Amino acid sequence: MTHTSRHQENARTVLRGGTVVDARGERRADVALEGTNITEVGDVTPRAGDTDLDCTGRLVMPGLIDAHSHVDGLLGDESVQRSLLRQGVTSVIVGQDGVSYAPGDGAYGAAYFAAINGPHPTYSGGGVSAYLAAADGTSRVNAAYLVPAGTVRHEVCGRSQDAADDAQQQAMAALVEEGMRAGAVGLSTGLDYVPGIFQSAEEIAALCVPVASAGGVYVSHMRGGYEANSAAGIDEIAQISRMASDETGQTLRVHVSHFHAEADIVLAQLDAIAASGIDTTFDAYPYIRGCSLMGMPLLPPALSAQPVDEIVHALGDRTERDRLRQDWFPRVAQNPSLGPAWPHMISLSHLAAPELSWAHGLTIAQAAERAEVDTIDFVLDALRLCRLQANIIMAVRYERPVAELARIFAHPGHIGGSDGIFVGAHPHPRARGSFAQFLRTYVRETGTWSWADAVQHLSAAPAARFGLGRRGTITPGAVADVIIVQPDAVADVATYEEPLHDAVGIDDVFVAGTAVLTGGELVGAASASPLPGRGLRRAS
């Protein structure tokens, strides 16, 4: 394939002979890409200057949208771009779980979520508008942004664990409103992280008023650890939606982040919130195990809320360690996802301390045994040496077969999200495998979805839900974010044992009409500017 500048007059790319798939179904057709848009679908008459790509035997689909991603600071990283594009992901939604860089100078999000989002290469302030502007032209992947409620609270309330007063509440709501005006697609909370764990439903509902007014979405990592506790989290989301909707007279749409629990629990809770009249969607990824900050389940929130230097000092203090052993770790053993076998269920994904690099991929129990210390001492030592920059992979107490996950993914409210974290020497395979596994397992192997269903769940639905403009469809006038899929070959390769492999079976990808992946490799130099990825501002 010979590439022609997308700015050359009358230049276009024609995808010939493929099977076009969107949420409406499948049909054999050519697709013409001109400028940033799809201009023709059908029998495209050749013209001088066309660049043709033979798509015979392949599917022509709209670019996939990862509704829950943690590449906030990694959009410019070429290896991350390649991993996303090889799965067919052309757009991501970041600002998840209540913590990211904007608003503010980015220092809080960069420090607290260092082991999740990484540092941002350029952002140092300016709010949501500056974050989105920094994404323009600097990546081959698009990014939309959620205003992170925890970062908002830190900007106004600092590290206070007390309820916000009226003035603070008004200041936080003003920051959210400013972010929505700048193009954010909604508000996110992380209610098992700090400071979200200290926020009441009433405080969050007040922050959701400008979200509802703007037509955005409230996106929540629910309180309480999910699993058997999911009903409490769903009840709180419903309460927040009702309060914000009553205040504005406009319905606050809600979205549940990474809804992980037994299928019967997930489906029953979705039925319950639907019965209450609340417009609800959710994302879920095709893996059983989770991944998060090491300190999130293994340190008390009151300690995690402190500055890093103070936490590190506490973790080295014998009296404080004894207190944690006696008062806190028995509660860890009651975690609904992990239980008393937690040292055997948690493996080590990222440890920033070089002297602990040998432990990557081991469980806490295995690492403690090698270090010849008990599991609690290993955890506290690792967090201290890493200055909290550590993340973990968490198994669940009861394995779930593909058939059980299929019941969850078949729900019409499901939207694809990877919760992908690329930070770490031994990361969760979901970052590099989720979307390819959706296509391999739940389309090709089990038939849970048709190819058209896959487009609905992984592209059309998130584009519509989050106001991402004319994406998620192969029609004239749509943005030309397009992927070419080998239906018999697309597959995830990353595993828990070897998590760094990129997916296979998607070798050609276009973003805004520009080829960004050809033959499975990135197109264009990293220094090329501008690249076609954009910060996506919420469309009406």
Secondary structure, 3 states (H helix, E strand, C coil): CCCCCCCCCCCCEEEECCEEEECCEEEECEEEEECCEEEEEECCCCCCCCEEEECCCCEEEECEEECCECCCCCCCCHHHHHHHHCCCEEEEEECHHHCCCCCCCCHHHHHHCCCCCCCCCCCCCCHHHHHHHHHCCCCCCEEEEEEEHHHHHHHHHCCCCCCCCHHHHHHHHHHHHHHHHCCCCEEEEECCCCCHHHCCHHHHHHHHHHHHHHCCEEEEECCCCCHHHHHHHHHHHHHHHHHHHHHHCCCCEEEECCCCCCHHHHHHHHHHHHHCCCCEEEEECCCCCEEEECHHHHCCHHHHCCCHHHHHHHHCCHHHHHHHHHHHHHHHCCCCCCCCCHHHHEEEEEECCHHHHHHCCCEHHHHHHHHCCCHHHHHHHHHHHCCCCEEEEECCCCCCCHHHHHHHHCCCCEEECCCECCCCCCCCCHHHHHHHHHHHHHHHHCCCCCHHHHHHHHHHHHHHHCCCCCCCCCCCCCECCEEEECCCCCECCCCCCCCCCCCECEEEEEECCEEEEECCEECCCCCCCCCCCCEECCCC
